[in-house]
């Protein structure tokens, strides 16, 4: 962040040396009536009037050079002897610098602070402290923190940590928080929270899927418009993460395409029952074949006749080209799941094959079977894929402004324009985990058990 260019009127500038500390000021001044609080731009000699820095000016402080020759100074606006205004530039005795706003002598508003030791923070400030929801702190060791800051602390997994600490000390503080601060009730909620993984390369994706499985949770994979992954890529990568065999023809992955199932049984109770039987057969095949079971949540385009029926029933979706990824067109997952077809226990995949009663309900075992089939895997391999492309509110506003002008909302632009503009102008790193979770909860919260899911977001891959 650079200070706004300022062209002060030098004819109004005065030069003063302050007797109490020897510092030098060159800039605009005024006279303050200490009794009434009034200001005067004319020189006043009455004892109640005091000379103050007011307007634009440069202050150079006494003893202002450090051992490296760096001068301590402030250049910017003043209000009644206090640093106050946007676009200021401050240099501190240790060599640190700040560009941004001040309010009543304290850093306030948007600004960029660069520590002499190499840390950098850019974002909102309040009363001289990093404080706001869109800050970016880059530690001297290269570790980056983006999101919410409060009184110089960074919010990470509901824990406020000091961004100036090294990674080891931060991890220790988080552990203390987890073990000592949270009540038992909070601990349950804390453990059940949806984790967010921002993925930018294949190794991160593999590690995120493995870590999610170790937590006995299910990965929900979505992407941003800059990521070109399709469902075939996801099948391959997740199979690799689970150390499962993969066949390019797709036969090694068992897919449950939720919207296709809904489309083929729409308005027909008999066909709906048949679809449940098909899901049951798919689930059994995945368990007995040691294969990945992938729930394709919404990556399917409804046929025209189904779309017309949905419109006729009063669903208020987006325009025709975006309808397939709107909440209003999601089938009710519960209509197609039950004790046999994708039961609730599947959302804890490590426990599925330990539950004999469940295996009997699915049909993998019969009540008279004593031995478990050798082909049965130790646990279920389950994942969810969505064709939904994640775009934050701020990014949508930026896109809307570029496509249709600031006075119109993004609903006036077609989806292809939105996606192409996103790829060209949006900074994906600016999206916080909090906003990702908010978007995901709105998109999937009614249909999927979010407390059993980790969200894996595929950003532009490097």
DRENDO-1510 file (C-alpha; in Angstrom, 1 decimal, always signed):
<recs>
REC; n; res; u; v; w
REC; 1; UNK; +0.0; +0.0; +0.0 .
REC; 2; UNK; +1.5; +3.3; -1.1 .
REC; 3; UNK; +0.6; +6.7; +0.4 .
REC; 4; UNK; -1.6; +8.9; -1.8 .
REC; 5; UNK; +0.4; +11.6; -3.6 .
REC; 6; UNK; +0.1; +14.9; -1.8 .
REC; 7; UNK; +0.9; +18.3; -3.2 .
REC; 8; UNK; +1.0; +20.7; -0.2 .
REC; 9; UNK; +1.0; +24.4; -0.5 .
REC; 10; UNK; +4.5; +25.3; +0.5 .
REC; 11; UNK; +3.7; +28.9; +0.9 .
REC; 12; UNK; +1.8; +28.1; +4.1 .
REC; 13; UNK; +4.7; +26.1; +5.6 .
REC; 14; UNK; +6.5; +27.2; +8.7 .
REC; 15; UNK; +9.7; +25.8; +10.2 .
REC; 16; UNK; +9.9; +25.3; +14.0 .
REC; 17; UNK; +12.3; +23.6; +16.4 .
REC; 18; UNK; +10.5; +22.4; +19.6 .
REC; 19; UNK; +12.5; +23.4; +22.7 .
REC; 20; UNK; +11.2; +20.5; +24.9 .
REC; 21; UNK; +12.7; +17.8; +22.7 .
REC; 22; UNK; +14.7; +19.5; +20.0 .
REC; 23; UNK; +12.6; +18.0; +17.2 .
REC; 24; UNK; +12.0; +20.0; +13.9 .
REC; 25; UNK; +8.7; +20.5; +12.2 .
REC; 26; UNK; +8.2; +21.9; +8.7 .
REC; 27; UNK; +4.6; +22.3; +7.5 .
REC; 28; UNK; +1.3; +24.0; +8.1 .
REC; 29; UNK; +0.4; +25.4; +11.5 .
REC; 30; UNK; -2.5; +27.0; +13.4 .
REC; 31; UNK; -3.2; +28.6; +16.7 .
REC; 32; UNK; -5.4; +26.7; +19.3 .
REC; 33; UNK; -7.3; +28.5; +22.0 .
REC; 34; UNK; -6.8; +26.1; +24.9 .
REC; 35; UNK; -9.7; +27.6; +26.7 .
REC; 36; UNK; -12.4; +27.5; +24.0 .
REC; 37; UNK; -10.9; +24.9; +21.6 .
REC; 38; UNK; -11.2; +27.3; +18.7 .
REC; 39; UNK; -8.5; +27.4; +15.9 .
REC; 40; UNK; -7.1; +30.4; +14.2 .
REC; 41; UNK; -4.8; +30.5; +11.1 .
REC; 42; UNK; -3.6; +34.0; +12.1 .
REC; 43; UNK; -0.8; +34.4; +14.7 .
REC; 44; UNK; -2.2; +35.0; +18.1 .
REC; 45; UNK; -0.3; +36.4; +21.1 .
REC; 46; UNK; -2.9; +36.0; +23.9 .
REC; 47; UNK; -1.7; +33.5; +26.6 .
REC; 48; UNK; -4.6; +31.2; +25.9 .
REC; 49; UNK; -3.4; +30.6; +22.3 .
REC; 50; UNK; -0.9; +27.8; +21.5 .
REC; 51; UNK; +0.9; +27.1; +18.3 .
REC; 52; UNK; +0.0; +23.7; +17.0 .
REC; 53; UNK; +0.8; +21.5; +14.0 .
REC; 54; UNK; -2.3; +21.6; +11.8 .
REC; 55; UNK; -2.6; +20.6; +8.1 .
REC; 56; UNK; +0.2; +18.9; +6.2 .
REC; 57; UNK; +3.7; +18.7; +7.6 .
REC; 58; UNK; +6.9; +16.9; +8.1 .
REC; 59; UNK; +8.1; +16.1; +11.7 .
REC; 60; UNK; +11.7; +15.0; +12.2 .
REC; 61; UNK; +12.3; +13.9; +15.8 .
REC; 62; UNK; +15.3; +14.6; +18.0 .
REC; 63; UNK; +18.0; +12.0; +18.1 .
REC; 64; UNK; +16.3; +10.8; +15.0 .
REC; 65; UNK; +19.0; +8.6; +13.4 .
REC; 66; UNK; +19.8; +5.1; +14.5 .
REC; 67; UNK; +23.1; +3.4; +14.1 .
REC; 68; UNK; +22.2; +2.5; +10.4 .
REC; 69; UNK; +21.5; +6.2; +9.6 .
REC; 70; UNK; +17.7; +5.7; +9.5 .
REC; 71; UNK; +15.9; +8.9; +10.4 .
REC; 72; UNK; +12.8; +8.9; +12.6 .
REC; 73; UNK; +10.1; +11.0; +11.0 .
REC; 74; UNK; +6.5; +11.5; +10.2 .
REC; 75; UNK; +5.1; +13.1; +7.0 .
REC; 76; UNK; +1.3; +13.5; +6.6 .
REC; 77; UNK; -1.7; +15.4; +8.0 .
REC; 78; UNK; -2.0; +16.8; +11.5 .
REC; 79; UNK; -5.1; +17.9; +13.5 .
REC; 80; UNK; -4.5; +20.1; +16.5 .
REC; 81; UNK; -1.0; +18.7; +17.1 .
REC; 82; UNK; -2.0; +15.1; +16.6 .
REC; 83; UNK; -1.1; +12.9; +13.6 .
REC; 84; UNK; -4.5; +12.5; +11.9 .
REC; 85; UNK; -5.4; +11.6; +8.3 .
REC; 86; UNK; -4.9; +9.2; +5.4 .
REC; 87; UNK; -1.8; +8.8; +3.3 .
REC; 88; UNK; +0.8; +9.3; +6.0 .
REC; 89; UNK; +4.4; +8.0; +5.8 .
REC; 90; UNK; +6.2; +7.2; +9.1 .
REC; 91; UNK; +9.7; +5.9; +9.7 .
REC; 92; UNK; +10.7; +4.6; +13.1 .
REC; 93; UNK; +14.0; +4.6; +14.9 .
REC; 94; UNK; +14.6; +0.8; +14.4 .
REC; 95; UNK; +14.1; +1.2; +10.6 .
REC; 96; UNK; +10.5; +0.0; +10.5 .
REC; 97; UNK; +8.1; +2.0; +8.2 .
REC; 98; UNK; +4.4; +2.6; +7.9 .
REC; 99; UNK; +2.2; +3.8; +5.1 .
REC; 100; UNK; -1.4; +4.6; +5.8 .
REC; 101; UNK; -3.8; +6.3; +8.1 .
REC; 102; UNK; -3.6; +7.9; +11.5 .
REC; 103; UNK; -6.3; +9.0; +14.0 .
REC; 104; UNK; -5.5; +11.1; +17.0 .
REC; 105; UNK; -1.8; +10.1; +17.0 .
REC; 106; UNK; -2.5; +6.4; +16.6 .
REC; 107; UNK; -2.3; +4.2; +13.5 .
REC; 108; UNK; -5.9; +3.7; +12.2 .
REC; 109; UNK; -7.7; +2.6; +9.1 .
REC; 110; UNK; -6.0; +0.8; +6.2 .
REC; 111; UNK; -2.2; +0.7; +6.3 .
REC; 112; UNK; +1.0; -1.2; +5.6 .
REC; 113; UNK; +3.6; -1.7; +8.3 .
REC; 114; UNK; +7.0; -3.2; +7.5 .
REC; 115; UNK; +9.2; -4.2; +10.4 .
REC; 116; UNK; +12.9; -3.8; +10.2 .
REC; 117; UNK; +13.3; -7.5; +10.9 .
REC; 118; UNK; +11.3; -8.5; +7.9 .
REC; 119; UNK; +7.7; -8.9; +9.0 .
REC; 120; UNK; +5.0; -7.2; +6.9 .
REC; 121; UNK; +1.4; -6.5; +7.7 .
REC; 122; UNK; -1.1; -4.9; +5.3 .
REC; 123; UNK; -4.7; -4.3; +6.3 .
REC; 124; UNK; -7.0; -2.6; +8.8 .
REC; 125; UNK; -5.8; -1.0; +12.0 .
REC; 126; UNK; -7.6; +0.3; +15.1 .
REC; 127; UNK; -6.1; +2.4; +17.9 .
REC; 128; UNK; -2.6; +1.5; +16.8 .
REC; 129; UNK; -3.2; -2.2; +16.6 .
REC; 130; UNK; -3.8; -4.7; +13.8 .
REC; 131; UNK; -7.5; -5.2; +13.9 .
REC; 132; UNK; -10.0; -6.2; +11.2 .
REC; 133; UNK; -11.3; -9.0; +9.0 .
REC; 134; UNK; -9.1; -8.7; +5.9 .
REC; 135; UNK; -5.5; -8.4; +7.1 .
REC; 136; UNK; -2.5; -10.1; +5.6 .
REC; 137; UNK; +0.6; -10.7; +7.8 .
REC; 138; UNK; +3.7; -12.2; +6.3 .
REC; 139; UNK; +6.2; -13.3; +8.9 .
REC; 140; UNK; +9.9; -12.9; +8.2 .
REC; 141; UNK; +10.2; -16.6; +7.9 .
REC; 142; UNK; +7.7; -16.6; +5.0 .
REC; 143; UNK; +4.7; -17.9; +6.8 .
REC; 144; UNK; +1.5; -16.0; +5.7 .
REC; 145; UNK; -1.6; -15.4; +7.8 .
REC; 146; UNK; -4.7; -14.0; +6.1 .
REC; 147; UNK; -8.0; -13.2; +7.7 .
REC; 148; UNK; -9.2; -11.8; +11.0 .
REC; 149; UNK; -6.9; -9.8; +13.4 .
REC; 150; UNK; -7.9; -8.5; +16.8 .
REC; 151; UNK; -5.7; -6.3; +19.0 .
REC; 152; UNK; -2.5; -7.4; +17.3 .
REC; 153; UNK; -3.5; -11.1; +17.4 .
REC; 154; UNK; -4.5; -13.4; +14.5 .
REC; 155; UNK; -7.5; -15.6; +14.6 .
REC; 156; UNK; -6.6; -19.2; +13.7 .
REC; 157; UNK; -9.1; -22.1; +14.3 .
REC; 158; UNK; -10.9; -20.0; +17.0 .
REC; 159; UNK; -7.6; -19.3; +18.7 .
REC; 160; UNK; -5.9; -15.8; +18.8 .
REC; 161; UNK; -2.2; -16.2; +18.3 .
REC; 162; UNK; +0.6; -13.6; +18.1 .
REC; 163; UNK; +1.7; -13.4; +14.5 .
REC; 164; UNK; +5.2; -12.2; +15.6 .
REC; 165; UNK; +5.8; -15.5; +17.4 .
REC; 166; UNK; +7.7; -18.3; +15.5 .
REC; 167; UNK; +5.7; -21.3; +14.3 .
REC; 168; UNK; +6.8; -23.5; +17.2 .
REC; 169; UNK; +5.6; -21.0; +19.8 .
REC; 170; UNK; +2.3; -20.5; +17.9 .
REC; 171; UNK; +1.7; -24.2; +17.9 .
REC; 172; UNK; +2.3; -24.4; +21.6 .
REC; 173; UNK; -0.2; -21.6; +22.3 .
REC; 174; UNK; -2.8; -23.3; +20.2 .
REC; 175; UNK; -2.3; -26.5; +22.1 .
REC; 176; UNK; -2.7; -24.7; +25.4 .
REC; 177; UNK; -5.9; -23.1; +24.1 .
REC; 178; UNK; -7.3; -26.5; +23.1 .
REC; 179; UNK; -6.4; -28.2; +26.3 .
REC; 180; UNK; -7.0; -25.5; +28.9 .
REC; 181; UNK; -9.3; -22.8; +27.7 .
REC; 182; UNK; -12.1; -24.7; +26.0 .
REC; 183; UNK; -14.9; -26.1; +28.1 .
REC; 184; UNK; -16.0; -29.7; +27.4 .
REC; 185; UNK; -19.0; -28.5; +25.4 .
REC; 186; UNK; -16.8; -26.1; +23.4 .
REC; 187; UNK; -14.3; -28.9; +22.8 .
REC; 188; UNK; -17.0; -31.1; +21.2 .
REC; 189; UNK; -18.0; -28.2; +18.9 .
REC; 190; UNK; -14.4; -27.4; +18.2 .
REC; 191; UNK; -13.6; -31.0; +17.2 .
REC; 192; UNK; -16.7; -31.2; +15.0 .
REC; 193; UNK; -15.9; -28.0; +13.1 .
REC; 194; UNK; -15.4; -28.2; +9.3 .
REC; 195; UNK; -11.7; -27.8; +8.5 .
REC; 196; UNK; -10.8; -25.9; +5.3 .
REC; 197; UNK; -7.8; -26.9; +3.1 .
REC; 198; UNK; -6.7; -24.4; +0.4 .
REC; 199; UNK; -5.1; -26.5; -2.3 .
REC; 200; UNK; -2.6; -25.2; -4.8 .
REC; 201; UNK; -0.7; -28.3; -5.8 .
REC; 202; UNK; -1.2; -32.1; -6.0 .
REC; 203; UNK; +0.9; -32.9; -2.9 .
REC; 204; UNK; -1.3; -30.6; -0.8 .
REC; 205; UNK; -4.4; -32.4; -2.1 .
REC; 206; UNK; -3.1; -35.8; -1.3 .
REC; 207; UNK; -2.2; -34.8; +2.2 .
REC; 208; UNK; -5.5; -33.1; +2.8 .
REC; 209; UNK; -7.5; -36.2; +1.8 .
REC; 210; UNK; -5.3; -38.5; +3.9 .
REC; 211; UNK; -5.6; -36.2; +6.9 .
REC; 212; UNK; -9.3; -36.0; +6.5 .
REC; 213; UNK; -9.5; -39.8; +6.5 .
REC; 214; UNK; -7.3; -40.1; +9.6 .
REC; 215; UNK; -9.9; -37.8; +11.3 .
REC; 216; UNK; -12.7; -40.3; +10.3 .
REC; 217; UNK; -14.3; -37.6; +8.2 .
REC; 218; UNK; -15.4; -37.3; +4.5 .
REC; 219; UNK; -13.7; -34.9; +2.1 .
REC; 220; UNK; -16.0; -32.5; +0.2 .
REC; 221; UNK; -14.1; -31.2; -2.8 .
REC; 222; UNK; -15.0; -28.0; -4.6 .
REC; 223; UNK; -12.9; -25.7; -6.8 .
REC; 224; UNK; -12.6; -22.1; -7.9 .
REC; 225; UNK; -12.9; -21.0; -11.5 .
REC; 226; UNK; -9.1; -20.9; -11.9 .
REC; 227; UNK; -8.9; -24.6; -11.2 .
REC; 228; UNK; -9.6; -26.8; -14.3 .
REC; 229; UNK; -10.2; -30.1; -12.4 .
REC; 230; UNK; -13.1; -32.2; -13.6 .
REC; 231; UNK; -14.7; -35.2; -11.9 .
REC; 232; UNK; -12.4; -37.6; -13.7 .
REC; 233; UNK; -9.3; -35.8; -12.2 .
REC; 234; UNK; -10.9; -35.9; -8.7 .
REC; 235; UNK; -11.5; -39.7; -9.0 .
REC; 236; UNK; -7.9; -40.3; -9.9 .
REC; 237; UNK; -6.4; -38.1; -7.2 .
REC; 238; UNK; -8.5; -39.4; -4.4 .
REC; 239; UNK; -7.9; -43.0; -5.4 .
REC; 240; UNK; -4.2; -42.2; -5.3 .
REC; 241; UNK; -4.5; -40.6; -1.9 .
REC; 242; UNK; -6.3; -43.7; -0.6 .
REC; 243; UNK; -3.8; -46.0; -2.2 .
REC; 244; UNK; -6.5; -47.6; -4.3 .
REC; 245; UNK; -6.2; -48.9; -7.8 .
REC; 246; UNK; -7.4; -46.6; -10.6 .
REC; 247; UNK; -8.6; -47.4; -14.0 .
REC; 248; UNK; -9.0; -44.6; -16.6 .
REC; 249; UNK; -12.3; -46.0; -17.8 .
REC; 250; UNK; -13.8; -45.2; -14.4 .
REC; 251; UNK; -14.6; -48.8; -13.5 .
REC; 252; UNK; -12.4; -48.7; -10.3 .
REC; 253; UNK; -14.6; -45.9; -8.8 .
REC; 254; UNK; -18.2; -46.4; -7.8 .
REC; 255; UNK; -20.1; -43.1; -8.4 .
REC; 256; UNK; -23.5; -42.1; -7.0 .
REC; 257; UNK; -24.6; -39.2; -9.2 .
REC; 258; UNK; -27.3; -37.6; -7.0 .
REC; 259; UNK; -28.9; -35.3; -9.6 .
REC; 260; UNK; -28.9; -37.9; -12.3 .
REC; 261; UNK; -30.7; -40.3; -10.0 .
REC; 262; UNK; -33.2; -37.6; -9.1 .
REC; 263; UNK; -33.7; -36.7; -12.8 .
REC; 264; UNK; -34.3; -40.3; -13.8 .
REC; 265; UNK; -36.9; -40.9; -11.1 .
REC; 266; UNK; -38.5; -37.4; -11.0 .
REC; 267; UNK; -42.2; -37.7; -10.1 .
REC; 268; UNK; -42.2; -41.5; -10.2 .
REC; 269; UNK; -42.2; -43.2; -6.8 .
REC; 270; UNK; -41.6; -46.6; -8.3 .
REC; 271; UNK; -38.5; -45.5; -10.1 .
REC; 272; UNK; -37.3; -43.7; -6.9 .
REC; 273; UNK; -37.4; -47.1; -5.2 .
REC; 274; UNK; -35.5; -48.6; -8.0 .
REC; 275; UNK; -32.8; -45.9; -7.7 .
REC; 276; UNK; -32.4; -46.8; -4.0 .
REC; 277; UNK; -31.7; -50.4; -5.0 .
REC; 278; UNK; -29.1; -49.2; -7.5 .
REC; 279; UNK; -27.4; -47.1; -4.9 .
REC; 280; UNK; -27.4; -50.1; -2.6 .
REC; 281; UNK; -25.7; -52.2; -5.3 .
REC; 282; UNK; -23.2; -49.4; -5.9 .
REC; 283; UNK; -22.3; -49.2; -2.2 .
REC; 284; UNK; -21.9; -53.0; -1.9 .
REC; 285; UNK; -19.7; -53.1; -4.9 .
REC; 286; UNK; -17.4; -50.4; -3.5 .
REC; 287; UNK; -17.1; -52.1; -0.1 .
REC; 288; UNK; -16.5; -55.6; -1.5 .
REC; 289; UNK; -14.2; -54.4; -4.3 .
REC; 290; UNK; -12.1; -52.1; -2.0 .
REC; 291; UNK; -13.0; -49.2; -4.2 .
REC; 292; UNK; -13.7; -45.5; -3.9 .
REC; 293; UNK; -17.4; -44.5; -3.4 .
REC; 294; UNK; -17.8; -41.0; -4.8 .
REC; 295; UNK; -21.0; -39.0; -4.2 .
REC; 296; UNK; -21.3; -36.6; -7.2 .
REC; 297; UNK; -23.4; -34.0; -5.5 .
REC; 298; UNK; -24.4; -31.7; -8.3 .
REC; 299; UNK; -22.1; -32.0; -11.4 .
REC; 300; UNK; -24.9; -32.9; -13.8 .
REC; 301; UNK; -27.1; -30.9; -16.1 .
REC; 302; UNK; -30.8; -31.6; -15.9 .
REC; 303; UNK; -32.6; -32.4; -19.1 .
REC; 304; UNK; -34.9; -29.8; -20.5 .
REC; 305; UNK; -38.1; -31.6; -19.4 .
REC; 306; UNK; -36.9; -31.9; -15.8 .
REC; 307; UNK; -35.9; -28.2; -15.8 .
REC; 308; UNK; -39.4; -27.2; -17.0 .
REC; 309; UNK; -41.0; -29.3; -14.2 .
REC; 310; UNK; -38.8; -27.8; -11.6 .
REC; 311; UNK; -39.7; -24.3; -12.8 .
REC; 312; UNK; -43.3; -25.2; -12.8 .
REC; 313; UNK; -43.1; -26.3; -9.2 .
REC; 314; UNK; -42.0; -22.8; -8.2 .
REC; 315; UNK; -38.2; -23.3; -7.7 .
REC; 316; UNK; -36.5; -19.9; -7.8 .
REC; 317; UNK; -33.1; -20.7; -9.3 .
REC; 318; UNK; -30.7; -18.7; -11.3 .
REC; 319; UNK; -31.0; -18.2; -15.1 .
REC; 320; UNK; -30.9; -21.3; -17.3 .
REC; 321; UNK; -27.2; -21.5; -17.7 .
REC; 322; UNK; -26.5; -21.5; -13.9 .
REC; 323; UNK; -29.4; -23.5; -12.7 .
REC; 324; UNK; -27.5; -26.7; -12.2 .
REC; 325; UNK; -25.4; -25.3; -9.4 .
REC; 326; UNK; -28.1; -23.6; -7.3 .
REC; 327; UNK; -29.4; -24.7; -3.9 .
REC; 328; UNK; -33.0; -24.6; -5.2 .
REC; 329; UNK; -32.3; -27.5; -7.6 .
REC; 330; UNK; -30.6; -29.9; -5.1 .
REC; 331; UNK; -32.5; -33.1; -4.6 .
REC; 332; UNK; -33.3; -34.2; -1.1 .
REC; 333; UNK; -30.5; -36.6; -0.3 .
REC; 334; UNK; -32.7; -38.3; +2.4 .
REC; 335; UNK; -35.1; -39.5; -0.3 .
REC; 336; UNK; -32.4; -41.7; -1.7 .
REC; 337; UNK; -30.5; -42.8; +1.4 .
REC; 338; UNK; -31.4; -45.1; +4.2 .
REC; 339; UNK; -30.3; -48.2; +6.0 .
REC; 340; UNK; -29.4; -49.9; +2.8 .
REC; 341; UNK; -28.5; -47.1; +0.4 .
REC; 342; UNK; -25.8; -44.8; +1.7 .
REC; 343; UNK; -26.7; -45.0; +5.4 .
REC; 344; UNK; -25.7; -42.2; +7.8 .
REC; 345; UNK; -22.8; -44.2; +9.2 .
REC; 346; UNK; -21.0; -43.7; +5.9 .
REC; 347; UNK; -20.1; -40.2; +7.1 .
REC; 348; UNK; -17.7; -41.9; +9.6 .
REC; 349; UNK; -16.0; -44.1; +7.0 .
REC; 350; UNK; -13.5; -45.8; +9.3 .
REC; 351; UNK; -16.3; -47.3; +11.4 .
REC; 352; UNK; -18.4; -48.7; +8.5 .
REC; 353; UNK; -16.8; -52.1; +8.2 .
REC; 354; UNK; -16.6; -52.6; +12.0 .
REC; 355; UNK; -20.4; -52.5; +12.3 .
REC; 356; UNK; -21.7; -56.0; +11.5 .
REC; 357; UNK; -25.3; -54.9; +11.9 .
REC; 358; UNK; -24.8; -52.2; +9.3 .
REC; 359; UNK; -23.1; -54.6; +6.9 .
REC; 360; UNK; -26.0; -56.9; +7.2 .
REC; 361; UNK; -28.5; -54.1; +6.5 .
REC; 362; UNK; -26.5; -53.1; +3.4 .
REC; 363; UNK; -26.4; -56.8; +2.3 .
REC; 364; UNK; -22.7; -57.3; +2.4 .
REC; 365; UNK; -23.2; -59.9; +5.1 .
REC; 366; UNK; -26.0; -62.3; +5.8 .
REC; 367; UNK; -27.1; -63.1; +9.4 .
REC; 368; UNK; -25.9; -66.6; +9.0 .
REC; 369; UNK; -22.4; -65.6; +7.8 .
REC; 370; UNK; -19.8; -66.3; +10.4 .
REC; 371; UNK; -16.8; -65.1; +8.4 .
REC; 372; UNK; -16.3; -61.7; +6.8 .
REC; 373; UNK; -15.5; -61.9; +3.1 .
REC; 374; UNK; -11.7; -61.5; +2.3 .
REC; 375; UNK; -12.5; -59.0; -0.3 .
REC; 376; UNK; -14.2; -56.6; +2.2 .
REC; 377; UNK; -12.0; -53.5; +2.9 .
REC; 378; UNK; -11.1; -52.5; +6.4 .
REC; 379; UNK; -13.0; -49.3; +6.1 .
REC; 380; UNK; -15.1; -47.4; +3.5 .
REC; 381; UNK; -13.5; -45.1; +1.1 .
REC; 382; UNK; -15.9; -42.2; +0.7 .
REC; 383; UNK; -15.7; -38.7; -0.8 .
REC; 384; UNK; -18.0; -36.0; -2.2 .
REC; 385; UNK; -17.5; -33.9; -5.3 .
REC; 386; UNK; -19.4; -30.8; -6.3 .
REC; 387; UNK; -19.3; -28.9; -9.5 .
REC; 388; UNK; -20.0; -25.7; -7.6 .
REC; 389; UNK; -17.3; -23.0; -8.2 .
REC; 390; UNK; -16.5; -21.0; -5.2 .
REC; 391; UNK; -16.5; -17.2; -5.6 .
REC; 392; UNK; -16.5; -14.8; -2.6 .
REC; 393; UNK; -18.8; -11.8; -2.2 .
REC; 394; UNK; -16.0; -9.3; -2.6 .
REC; 395; UNK; -14.9; -11.1; -5.8 .
REC; 396; UNK; -18.4; -11.0; -7.2 .
REC; 397; UNK; -18.7; -7.3; -6.5 .
REC; 398; UNK; -15.4; -6.8; -8.3 .
REC; 399; UNK; -16.5; -8.9; -11.2 .
REC; 400; UNK; -19.9; -7.1; -11.4 .
REC; 401; UNK; -18.2; -3.7; -11.5 .
REC; 402; UNK; -16.0; -4.8; -14.4 .
REC; 403; UNK; -18.8; -6.4; -16.4 .
REC; 404; UNK; -22.0; -4.3; -15.9 .
REC; 405; UNK; -20.9; -1.2; -14.0 .
REC; 406; UNK; -21.0; -0.3; -10.3 .
REC; 407; UNK; -24.7; +0.5; -10.3 .
REC; 408; UNK; -25.8; -3.0; -11.3 .
REC; 409; UNK; -25.5; -6.3; -9.5 .
REC; 410; UNK; -23.8; -9.5; -10.7 .
REC; 411; UNK; -27.1; -11.1; -11.6 .
REC; 412; UNK; -27.1; -9.0; -14.8 .
REC; 413; UNK; -24.0; -10.8; -16.1 .
REC; 414; UNK; -24.2; -14.3; -17.6 .
REC; 415; UNK; -22.2; -17.1; -15.9 .
REC; 416; UNK; -19.6; -17.4; -18.6 .
REC; 417; UNK; -18.7; -13.7; -18.3 .
REC; 418; UNK; -18.4; -14.1; -14.5 .
REC; 419; UNK; -16.1; -17.1; -14.7 .
REC; 420; UNK; -13.9; -15.5; -17.4 .
REC; 421; UNK; -13.6; -12.2; -15.6 .
REC; 422; UNK; -12.8; -14.1; -12.3 .
REC; 423; UNK; -9.9; -15.9; -14.0 .
REC; 424; UNK; -8.6; -12.6; -15.3 .
REC; 425; UNK; -8.9; -10.2; -12.3 .
REC; 426; UNK; -9.5; -12.0; -9.0 .
REC; 427; UNK; -6.9; -12.6; -6.3 .
REC; 428; UNK; -7.7; -16.0; -4.8 .
REC; 429; UNK; -5.5; -15.5; -1.9 .
REC; 430; UNK; -7.8; -12.7; -0.5 .
REC; 431; UNK; -10.5; -15.2; +0.4 .
REC; 432; UNK; -10.5; -16.0; +4.1 .
REC; 433; UNK; -11.3; -19.4; +5.7 .
REC; 434; UNK; -14.2; -17.8; +7.5 .
REC; 435; UNK; -15.8; -16.6; +4.2 .
REC; 436; UNK; -15.2; -20.0; +2.6 .
REC; 437; UNK; -17.0; -21.7; +5.4 .
REC; 438; UNK; -19.8; -19.3; +5.2 .
REC; 439; UNK; -20.3; -19.9; +1.5 .
REC; 440; UNK; -20.0; -23.7; +2.0 .
REC; 441; UNK; -22.6; -23.7; +4.8 .
REC; 442; UNK; -25.0; -21.8; +2.6 .
REC; 443; UNK; -24.4; -24.1; -0.4 .
REC; 444; UNK; -24.3; -27.5; +1.3 .
REC; 445; UNK; -25.5; -27.0; +5.0 .
REC; 446; UNK; -29.1; -28.2; +4.4 .
REC; 447; UNK; -28.1; -31.3; +2.4 .
REC; 448; UNK; -24.8; -32.6; +3.9 .
REC; 449; UNK; -23.7; -33.3; +7.5 .
REC; 450; UNK; -21.0; -30.5; +7.7 .
REC; 451; UNK; -19.8; -31.7; +11.1 .
REC; 452; UNK; -18.6; -34.9; +9.4 .
REC; 453; UNK; -16.9; -33.1; +6.5 .
REC; 454; UNK; -13.6; -31.4; +5.7 .
REC; 455; UNK; -13.8; -28.9; +2.9 .
REC; 456; UNK; -11.0; -29.2; +0.3 .
REC; 457; UNK; -11.0; -26.1; -2.0 .
REC; 458; UNK; -9.0; -26.5; -5.2 .
REC; 459; UNK; -7.4; -23.1; -6.1 .
REC; 460; UNK; -5.2; -22.5; -9.2 .
REC; 461; UNK; -2.8; -25.4; -9.2 .
REC; 462; UNK; +1.0; -24.9; -9.5 .
</recs>
